[in-house]
Amino acid sequence: MTHMEIKALEDAGRDTAVWTEAYDGQTHYSSVILALMPATFILFVATALLLALI
């Protein structure tokens, strides 16, 4: 039995990870906005610092 055959048998015996969350049919705008707020804040601060240098 070759190394590849042994690996294939070992991998076949393992369970694969399953995605358990389901799509709930809703658009979560508040979650998206909340996730984008830190990046937006950083961009505003960077813009302000660049404008202060001019």
PAFI-266434 format. One record per residue (C-alpha): residue in one letter; x, y, z. Coordinates in steps of 0.001 Angstrom, whole numbers, plus 500000, padded with zeros to 6 digits. Layout:
REM PAFI-266434
AXYZ...
***
This chain:
REM PAFI-266434
M500000500000500000T501439503355498995H501603506512501047M498894508141498889E496521505206499411I497035505325503178K496387509077503211A493225508629501121L491903506023503558E492697508231506564D490986511238505001A487918509190504042G487342508219507664R487188511795508905D484031513863509031T484177517110507139A483166520386508736V479568521319508021W478236524862507778T475415524869510304E474093528404509938A471312528933507443Y470334531974505423D467429533621507213G466147535648504262Q466804539021505881T469236541742504952H471132542876508023Y471944546483507173S472702547396510778S475354544675511023V477004545842507800I477023549473508932L478401548487512327A481180546484510668L482124549383508359M482224552061511063P485819551426512269A487191551512508717T485255554683507952F486571556328511114I490138555411510179L489662556861506694F488284560111508115V491200560427510525A493729559711507764T492046562298505510A492088564886508277L495777564283508944L496630564570505255L494638567772504932A496395569165507991L499736568623506278I498739570728503255
***
